[in-house]
Amino acid sequence: MSTQPATAPATAAHRLELLRQMLRIRRFEEKCAELYSAGKIRGFLHLYIGEEAVAAGALQALTADDAVLATYREHGHALVRGMAADVLMAEMFGKAQGCCRGRGGSMHLFDGALRFYGGSAIVGGGLPLAVGLALADTLQHRARVTACFFGDGAVAEGEFHEAMNLASLWKLPVLFLCENNLYAMGTRIERAQAQTDLARKAAAYAMPGKTVDGMDVEAVEAAAVRAAAHVRNGGGPIFLEFRTYRYRAHSMFDAELYRDKREVEEWKTRDPIATFDARLRLEGVLTDETRAALDRAVEKEMDEAVRFADAGTLEPIEDLTKDVYTPR
């Protein structure tokens, strides 16, 4: 997260931090894929590989007082927001040391102290919650932003239109962040949306909308910083569409029969980590030694996270109904 003003130039240290955050997300997701195949992680698992620039860049625009709502593909958002990798991995393992005591798993991360209101298995489920949080802040005269991440599939849901309409009507401080990876769950966008330029949908609600290259972490950050400043200063909600791409299937259960492997390889030539690495090297910000040090630090962090999760304990059986039902 960042508190720097919208006009502040990015320092070398900040740009390296953007790279580090993307590397953390990538390695965490790769570890999760390995551990899922080994039977350590169970249930549904949706990987963010390829989309790292969106979470790493957009969350720089927020302060600790702002709220974040994510999708069920939210490991990267949680990491950048400040959730410890070991606590997050413990949640993946279903251990009591996880952020939700192992009850949420991959799709339902939550941390009230971070104002990270987590993911939801319901497509677009965070949208009405974002409106509610922003309405509360408005009524309490708090200069906060509520950032709501959702995918292109959510744009077809009724709550998307309801949330956009109410946020604009009441001029609420919501930052609508659409991660358009072109396929929602498994349907190409042209087969699901009559208007594929999703940013244009904001105009129907008298709301500014902008399309951003979601594979460029600095473009994502710049757009998010400007938009968040507008929202925070009473300008009303904004819709940002980040055009991105996931390299992995929708979930670990997905046979991925809906797209050509050549298309995936084409998108990998625009990999957000590789292209940013090349840019930093060209500008003299990144060296082989610095990159190697970053890789070692990230690898160590993820190895320690796995050890922590492995050593964790399951919640006692007698606590099974705790927080599920409370009698009067």
PEFENDA-V410341 format. One record per helix or strand of 2 or more residues. SS is the DSSP state (2 for helix, 1 for strand). FROM is the first residue (numbers start at 1). TO is the last residue. Records with the same first field share a line. If there is no record, write none. Layout:
SS: FROM-TO / FROM-TO
//
This chain:
2: 12-37 / 52-61 / 75-81 / 85-92 / 105-107 / 112-114 / 125-139 / 152-156 / 158-169 / 189-191 / 198-205 / 217-235 / 261-268 / 272-282 / 288-311 / 317-319
1: 67-69 / 146-151 / 174-180 / 208-213 / 238-243
//
